[in-house]
Amino acid sequence: MSNDRKIHRARRLLASARRLAVLTGAGISAESGVATFRQPGGLWEAAPADQIATAEGFTADPPGVWQWYHERRREMAAARPNAAHVALADLERRVTGRGGELTLITQNVDGLHAKAGSRNILHVHGCLADVRCTHCEFRQRVGMEPIEDLPTCPRCQAVLRPDVVWFGEPLPADAWRSAVQACEACDMFLTIGTSAIVYPAAGLIELAIDADAKTVEINVAPTPVSGLVDIALQGPAGEILPKLLQ
Ligand code: OAD
């Protein structure tokens, strides 16, 4: 089936969906200039994930890991939502306007969905605008503006870390529970700009399939779930998503 015909089918499904769950990954922010992880030249090619995105890596070199995140924060502070983020915020307004519900589950830590106006967002991998203490319960939203090279906790003086989920760590419990509920209860599910290989987040796609939701993928390249979803749309999210709302 041609992409145009698939877009037409997906548009009709979207127009009648009442309970939508949407999973987004780094690809949705690519057109905003935010780097992805696993594409050629991606973040995990230049810096090994086990040194940057694990508690062990951070303990071994807090200033080095912070330096990497300062660079990410700088990139994200400059980034603006693209047409895909804007389309999802628009879709949420339409769905809620007709008495439905849209839950936006994002693996992204860039805050661009909120900047675009989405409201019902679950940040299952945390937010890079937030920091937390490595020792006590202190947590703070500091935004994306530059911060001290090695920030320390105002309560206990231990080093602060980015409040994002690293490999081997549990996902934020409330956000994860709500994400699972949304995927089990949805009648339509979109997976956008994610390689669909990082669990448990990728498992949400299988949950939605098992719940008999209509499933649509938007990605520039095939992924392990492309053959499992009802409609796999190949192309940039910033081009395809606005077409689905026309
Ligand atoms: P990846 O870098 O693994 O995958 C990005 C996906 O986006 C790929 O499948 C690309 O083909 C696709 N893509 C790129 N540009 C696109 C565009 N313009 N439109 C649509 N799709 C596009 O990123 P994630 O799947 O988000 O976790 O990675 C998942 C997690 O792994 C991240 O949250 C991060 C990472 O390690 C942690 O750090 C815990």
Boltz pocket constraint, residues with backbone or C-beta under 6 A from the ligand:
constraints:
  - pocket:
      binder: B
      contacts: [[A, 24], [A, 25], [A, 26], [A, 27], [A, 28], [A, 30], [A, 31], [A, 36], [A, 37], [A, 38], [A, 39], [A, 42], [A, 49], [A, 53], [A, 107], [A, 108], [A, 125], [A, 165], [A, 166], [A, 167], [A, 192], [A, 193], [A, 194], [A, 195], [A, 196], [A, 197], [A, 198], [A, 218], [A, 219], [A, 220], [A, 221], [A, 222], [A, 223], [A, 235], [A, 236], [A, 237], [A, 238]]
      max_distance: 6.0
